[in-house]
Amino acid sequence: MPYLPHIAVLAPLALLGTLLIAALVVLAVRLRRLRVMQAEAVRQAAAEAREQFGRDVHDLVSSRLWLATLRSELAYRLADDDSPLRPALADVVQSIRQASADIRNVTRSFRDVSLASELANARAVLRAYGTDCKVEATEAELGDEVSAVLAIMVREAVTNVLRHSRATLCTIEIVVRGGMATLTVANDGVDPSVPPGDGTGLDNLRNRAAALDGVVGTVLDPDGWFRLIAEIPRRAGDRR
């Protein structure tokens, strides 16, 4: 059997070749996975950068435009009816509102809003208008969506206080019990003979709350106190 030594040599070589091919296939698969992971890491980094940009734009620009809108509206209301400043102030108010809308459109894909910043802004702007503001907020961890919606509700409620009342006191309270977060914004100085309207602002808040399995309601007391009350699960998806 003269060919047996050759077979004995070729068999290990064939096995070695097979193992080498298998190793190369595994290496190729791993390299492909590595490229996918690297691409995902780049995509994630870009997404985080866009989200950070959105937060920065909102915190640095949008909130200040909101304050500027309220202050210009106050100046417009205080100006005499026959004052030449009124048309100019009306243009200023409209321009700032349009700028605010543009900012919201630019950052509409970013839902992170700072609840702490909105509470601080609310206190500052109310006091600047001569309205005392008291804020009480339970220190509890809230879901990002819930925190953002509560922040928007605080902003909208304070806007309504300044536009539709002669409030001397406004209280903002956030209480978290169990799985529910409750926001109450109350103010005096409302004419109880005028029923509160259901404007688009309130409808928007109700829709935002409903999207998180929450509810929004209002109460007007005979003594002129108006309350906006929102109840939302502290984390999106909670139904405890």
C-alpha positions in Angstrom: 0.0 0.0 0.0 2.4 2.7 -1.3 -0.2 5.6 -1.1 -1.0 5.3 2.6 1.7 7.7 3.8 0.4 10.4 1.3 -3.2 9.9 2.6 -2.0 10.2 6.2 -0.4 13.6 5.3 -3.2 14.9 3.1 -6.0 14.1 5.6 -4.7 16.5 8.3 -4.0 19.1 5.7 -7.5 18.9 4.4 -8.8 19.1 8.0 -6.6 22.1 8.6 -7.8 23.7 5.4 -11.4 23.2 6.4 -10.8 24.7 9.9 -9.0 27.6 8.3 -12.0 28.3 6.0 -14.4 28.0 8.9 -12.3 30.4 10.9 -12.2 32.9 8.0 -16.0 32.7 7.7 -16.4 33.3 11.4 -14.0 36.2 11.2 -15.9 37.7 8.2 -19.2 37.4 10.1 -17.7 39.1 13.2 -16.1 41.9 11.1 -19.5 42.5 9.5 -21.2 42.6 12.9 -18.5 45.0 14.1 -19.1 47.3 11.2 -22.8 47.2 11.9 -22.2 48.0 15.6 -19.9 50.8 14.6 -22.5 52.3 12.3 -25.1 52.0 15.0 -22.8 53.7 17.5 -22.3 56.6 15.0 -26.0 56.8 14.5 -26.7 56.8 18.2 -24.1 59.5 18.8 -25.7 61.7 16.1 -29.1 61.1 17.6 -27.9 62.1 21.0 -26.2 65.2 19.6 -29.5 66.2 17.8 -31.4 65.7 21.1 -28.9 67.8 23.0 -29.2 70.5 20.4 -33.0 70.4 20.7 -32.8 70.8 24.5 -30.3 73.6 24.3 -32.4 75.5 21.7 -35.5 75.1 23.9 -33.9 76.0 27.2 -31.9 79.0 25.8 -34.3 80.4 23.3 -37.9 79.1 23.5 -38.4 79.9 27.2 -37.0 83.4 26.8 -39.3 84.0 23.8 -42.2 82.9 26.0 -41.3 85.4 28.6 -40.8 88.1 26.0 -44.3 87.4 24.6 -46.0 87.8 28.0 -44.1 91.0 28.7 -44.9 92.6 25.4 -48.5 91.6 25.8 -48.6 93.4 29.2 -47.0 96.5 27.6 -49.7 96.4 24.9 -52.5 96.2 27.4 -51.1 99.0 29.5 -50.7 101.4 26.6 -53.5 103.9 26.0 -56.0 103.0 23.2 -55.0 106.0 21.2 -51.3 105.6 21.8 -49.1 105.3 18.7 -47.2 102.6 20.6 -50.1 100.1 20.4 -49.7 99.2 16.7 -46.0 98.8 17.2 -46.4 96.7 20.3 -49.0 94.5 18.4 -46.4 93.9 15.7 -43.8 93.0 18.4 -46.2 90.5 20.0 -47.0 88.9 16.7 -43.4 88.7 15.7 -42.4 87.0 18.9 -45.3 84.6 18.7 -44.2 83.7 15.2 -40.6 83.2 16.3 -41.8 81.0 19.1 -43.8 78.9 16.7 -40.7 78.6 14.4 -38.6 77.4 17.3 -41.3 74.8 18.2 -41.3 73.6 14.6 -37.5 73.3 14.6 -37.4 71.3 17.8 -40.7 69.4 17.4 -38.9 66.1 17.3 -37.3 66.7 20.7 -39.7 66.2 23.6 -37.4 66.8 26.5 -38.5 69.9 28.4 -37.1 70.9 31.8 -39.9 70.8 34.4 -37.6 72.6 36.9 -36.8 75.4 34.4 -40.5 75.9 33.7 -41.3 76.1 37.4 -38.5 78.6 37.9 -39.7 80.6 34.9 -43.3 80.6 36.2 -42.3 82.0 39.5 -40.1 84.7 38.0 -42.6 85.9 35.4 -45.6 85.9 37.8 -43.6 87.9 40.4 -42.5 90.3 37.7 -46.2 90.9 37.0 -46.9 91.6 40.6 -48.4 88.2 41.3 -47.2 86.2 44.3 -46.3 82.6 43.3 -45.8 79.7 45.6 -44.4 76.4 44.2 -44.5 73.1 46.0 -43.2 70.0 44.1 -42.7 66.6 45.5 -39.2 65.3 44.8 -40.0 62.1 42.9 -38.7 60.4 39.8 -40.9 61.0 36.8 -40.8 59.5 33.4 -39.3 61.8 30.7 -42.6 62.1 28.8 -44.6 62.8 32.0 -42.1 65.5 33.1 -42.2 67.1 29.7 -46.0 67.2 29.6 -46.2 68.6 33.1 -43.7 71.3 32.1 -45.8 72.3 29.1 -48.9 72.4 31.3 -47.2 74.7 33.8 -46.3 77.0 31.0 -49.8 77.0 29.5 -51.4 77.5 32.9 -49.2 80.5 33.8 -49.9 82.0 30.4 -53.7 81.7 31.1 -53.2 83.2 34.5 -51.6 86.3 33.1 -54.0 86.7 30.1 -57.3 85.9 31.8 -57.1 87.1 35.4 -56.0 89.8 37.7 -54.3 87.4 40.0 -52.5 88.4 43.2 -51.6 84.8 44.1 -50.9 81.7 42.1 -50.0 78.4 43.6 -48.4 75.5 41.7 -48.3 72.1 43.3 -47.0 68.8 42.1 -47.8 65.8 44.2 -46.8 62.2 43.5 -48.6 59.4 45.3 -48.2 55.8 44.3 -48.2 55.7 40.5 -49.9 59.0 39.9 -48.6 62.5 39.5 -51.0 65.4 40.2 -50.4 69.0 39.0 -52.6 71.7 40.4 -52.3 75.3 39.3 -54.6 77.7 41.2 -55.0 81.5 41.0 -57.4 84.1 42.3 -58.6 87.2 40.4 -61.0 85.5 38.0 -64.4 86.9 37.4 -66.7 84.1 38.5 -69.6 85.4 36.3 -67.6 84.7 33.2 -67.4 80.9 32.5 -64.0 79.6 31.6 -63.7 78.9 27.9 -62.5 75.7 26.3 -59.8 77.1 24.1 -57.4 75.2 21.9 -54.7 75.6 24.7 -56.8 73.6 27.1 -57.8 71.1 24.5 -54.1 70.5 23.6 -53.3 69.9 27.3 -56.2 67.4 27.5 -54.9 65.6 24.4 -51.3 65.5 25.8 -52.6 64.0 29.1 -54.8 61.5 27.3 -51.9 60.3 25.3 -50.3 59.3 28.7 -53.5 57.8 30.1 -54.1 61.0 32.1 -56.9 63.6 32.5 -57.1 67.4 32.8 -59.9 69.3 34.4 -60.7 72.8 35.5 -62.7 74.3 38.4 -63.9 77.9 38.9 -64.9 78.7 42.5 -67.5 81.4 43.3 -64.8 83.4 45.1 -62.9 83.9 41.9 -60.3 81.1 42.3 -59.6 79.1 39.2 -57.9 75.7 39.3 -56.4 73.5 36.6 -55.9 69.9 37.8 -54.0 67.3 35.8 -53.5 63.6 36.9 -51.1 61.5 34.9 -49.4 58.2 35.7 -45.9 59.1 36.9 -44.4 56.9 34.1 -45.8 56.5 30.6 -47.6 53.2 30.5 -48.2 53.0 34.2 -51.8 52.3 35.2 -51.6 51.8 38.9 
